[in-house]
Amino acid sequence: MDFDKLAAPLVQVYEEITDQILENIARHFNTGKGLPTIDWQMRKLAEMGQLRQENIRIIARKTRQNPELIRIALENAAGQALKHAEPELKEAVRRGYLHDGGPLEASKGVERVFTSYQQQAEDTANLVNTVMLDSGMQSYRRVVSDVVQYEQAAMAVTQVGAAQNILNTETGKVITGVSSRQEALRRAIKRMADNGLTGFVDRGGHNWQPETYINMDIRSTCGNVATEAVFARNEDYGNDLFWVTVKAAARPLCYPWQGKVISRNDRSGYVEDLDGNRVEIIPISSTSYGEPAGLYGINCGHVPPNVFIPGLGKVRGEIPDEAENNARYAESQEQRGLERRIRYAKREAATLEAAGLDAADAREKVKAAQADMRAFINRTGRTRRSDREQIGG
C-alpha cells in the first residue's frame, strides 16, 4: 500500500504551514534593522501580538479541509485493503469454507474501526495545530533573544578591547563572529530554519517537529485502518488466518515473519494450503505485531494482511536473502535522509530571503544535497522521488 500517496494531501498541508510560519516570522525581521539594540528589541517584542494573529490565520486557512482530507485518506486505505480481501472471502463462502459475512456496508466492525481512527486522527491534527502556533511564537522570541545576545557580546568585546588598547573593532568582529545586525539576524534565522518548528512531545516523551509527527501519525493511522478493517471483516466471516506478504527491503522486525501464516485469535497448529502442503500457524502475539516498527506497524510495507483460507490459501513470493534485504532497507533510509537534507536546505534559503538576507550559502547547500542525491540514485538505481524534496508554498 502506498502510504506516501494516501498521506500526501494532509502532509503537504502541514509542511506548507511550517514553511509559511517560518517565512512569516522572518519577514518581521526585515524592518527596523538600523535601530539601536534596545529599541529594536522593544519593537520586535511589540509585534508579537500581530505575528500571532497572522499565524493563526495561516493555520486556520490551511487546515479548514482537514476533516475531509483525513476521511478521504482513511476511506482509501480501508477501500484498498478490502478490495483484495472481500472477493477471497466471498469465494470461500461459495465453496463452503466460511459462513456468509453479510454486506460490507453493513459491517459494524469495519464501521467501528473507521469511526474510531478518524476521530483519533482529527484530535491529533487539532493538537498539532496548537503546538505549531505556540512553537512559532517561541521561535520568534528565540530569534529576538539570539540577536540581542550576539550584539551585546560584540559590544562587550569591543569595549574591553578599547579599554585595554588591545582589541580594535575589527578584532571584535573576528572574536564574536558578528559584525552587524545583518549578520546577527542571519545567524539567528538560520538557526531557526535549521530547527524548524519544535515542541511536540508524544506519549513516549519523544520530541518531534509537528509536521514530521503528523506525517508519521497519518501514515500510521492509514495502516491501522487498513489492517484493522481487514481483521474486522474477516471476523464477520469467521476467519482469523492471514499470511504475511513477501517483499524486498523489509524492516528488521518484519523480516522473520515474511511468508508466515498468523492467527489473529492467537491459535497455533497446522493447516493445509491450496496444494495440500502442511503450513504452520503462528500466534500473532509471538510476532512483532504491536511494536511501532514491527509487523503491521508504522509505515509497514506488509499492510494490508492477506487472507488465508485453509485448503484455498497459498503463500506467494520468494523470501529474499536477509543480507540483501537489509542492504535494500538501508538504501531506502539513506534516500529518506537525502530528501530531508534537500528540503531543509531549501527551507533555510527561503527563510533567509523572507528576512531580506543573503541566502547564497543556503542555495549552495541545496545544490550540494541535490548532487549527492543524483550520485546516490546513479549508484543504487533507486527511483528518485522529487516530490519528497519540495517545501510548501
Buried (B, 14 or more C-beta within 10 A) or exposed (E): BEBBEBBBBBBBBBBBBBBBBBBBBBBBBEBBBEBEBEEBBBBBEEBBEEBBEBBEEBBEEBBEEBEEBBBBBBBBBBEBBBEEBBEBBBBBBEEEBBEEBEEBEEBEBBEEBBEEBBEBBBEBBEBBBEBBBBBBBBBBEBBBEBBBEBBEBBBEBBEEBEEEEEBEEEEBBEBBEBBEBBBBBBBBBBBBBEBBBBBBEEEEEEEBBBBBBBBBBBBBBBBBBBBBBBBBBBBBBBBBBBBBBBBBBBBEBBBBBBBBBBBBEEEEEEBEBEEEEEBEBBBBEEBBBEEEEBBBBBBBBBBBBBBBBBEBBEBEEEBBEEEEBBBBBEBBEEBEEBBBBBBBBBBBBBBBBBBBBEBEEBBEBBEEBBEBBEEBBEEBEBEBEEEBBBBBE
